[in-house]
Amino acid sequence: MLRNVGSNWVLTLVTIGATYVLTPFVIHVLGPEGYGTWTLITSMTGYIGLLALGVPMASVRYLAQHVAEGDRRKMNEAIGSCVGLYLMIGVAAAVIGAALLALFGVYEIPSSFQDTAHLAFGLMVLQVSAGFIGLLPEGIMFAHHDFVVRNLVRIGGVLLRLSLTMSLLTLEASLVILALIQIACLAFDFGVSWLLVRRRYPGVRLSLADFDRGMLRRIFAFSLYVLLLNTGARLSFETDALVIGAFMGVGSIAFYAVANSLVVYLMDFIGSIAAVVSPMATKLNTEGKMSDLREIFLKWSKAALSLTIMAGLFLIVLGPRFIGWWIGPSFEHPAGEVLQILMVSSLVFLPVRGVAVPVLMGLGKPTVPAMAYLAAGLLNLGLSVLLIRPLGLSGVALGTAIPNVLFALVVVTVACRELEISLPHYLRYVVPRAAVGALPVLALLLWFKLGLEVQSMTGLIAAGSAMVVLFGVIWVCFVYRNDPYVDLRPRLGRLRAWSRA
């Protein structure tokens, strides 16, 4: 499992690295208004993705179950049913996208981008519509726990997007070029992934002949809950751009988007655990190994909290100065304030989103996380609209932060109940040592900020490196000392002995 999670982490780090290069490049090439317009386009067309009705996660769950049972016929029925459903969804997406184009016209797009913005919007609708069927190879590979190979393909797609964006936007700064790049990357991802599926799993078919109404009903019933989960996520992390564009103008979107992107990529990093935990939970539940599942839940919850603390403390203390160096001084205060608010709430939200939610989904218990996430998303929208006028971008950030914390408290309580773990037991194992261990790390970062007043990239790298070293020592010697599931010190001792041999 660690190997699969590790490959997800590598993918996330490569994606973050590409974003580190691309975000300031695109902002400087297109300007804040152009970047804000592009963010608005991706936010609006992203809602079309909700038409997938949660089929990707539902298909992974049922495919993982049939793979664990060795039932090839049922597996192909699930695949064929998804093919038929995705084709219908793709057509509906194109129609809805055409209707959304009229809504897109409501926003005040800068005159220099008006013509290309509408064409780019149409191309992104096409990309999203075609992208539904493109999700199937990933579901098949995840169901076989083939994360490493799948992630190598995705890394190739990230590098392709990086190279195409840097080269083509240099030749022509256009929103249309950005949209065409997304289409090219989708074609690459699907083509390579399907070729690998055909070679690695000869018994797998992608055929409408395997379409089964009974299987479709089971997938659809489960996927409705995933739809609510995805809707809540979309409302929590994508609607902010629409609110800001409506109340403050598209130029202000860029400041929020830069800060939000750092949180989203940290969420993706923690979500790398979720991608492996969900099918593993299905497998262990199918095999009746609930004690193993409880161990995975506790062990990875503590790991997720630890990783969130390590990255989160750096972003809270020195994140604004990093943004100022990364994008430009004008971004440091507005984007930095947004980042701090979002990151504080993420210390509670991300460990639950990364472990508790996929465990419940893998157990076939999607109702509470789905309804809670939808409620959090709607509350986020309402609070953001309410707070944006008096507090500006910080009000939008608070509108996201508060519902996410409430969501996490509800879901972790339900997950503990389903796994027959008391909430105090969960909290005693996951939280206290990590919280105490975080205090020296926080003190070190504050010393770099207030004492040394680091501003340059060299200073930020030095602060981050020192923090990682101190974090590692504290987590090995204190946080994970005599841990019932992961005691790191004996493992390091064996590693030293092996290195000397």
Secondary structure, 3 states (H helix, E strand, C coil): CHHHHHHHHHHHHHHHHHHHHHHHHHHHHHHHHHHHHHHHHHHHHHHHHHHHCCHHHHHHHHHHHHHHHCCHHHHHHHHHHHHHHHHHHHHHHHHHHHHHHHHHCCCCCCHHHHHHHHHHHHHHHHHHHHHCHHHHHHHHHHHCCCHHHHHHHHHHHHHHHHHHHHHHHHHCCCHHHHHHHHHHHHHHHHHHHHHHHHHHCCCCCCCHHHCCHHHHHHHHHHHHHHHHHHHHHHHHHCHHHHHHHHHCCHHHHHHHHHHHHHHHHHHHHHHHHHHHHHHHHHHHHHCCCHHHHHHHHHHHHHHHHHHHHHHHHHHHHHHHHHHHHHCCHHHHHHHHHHHHHHHHHHHHHHHHHHHHHHHHHHCCCCHHHHHHHHHHHHHHHHHHHHHHHHHCHHHHHHHHHHHHHHHHHHHHHHHHHHCCCCHHHHHHHHCHHHHHHHHHHHHHHHHHHHHCCCCCHHHHHHHHHHHHHHHHHHHHHHHCCCCCCCCHHHHHHHHHHHHHC
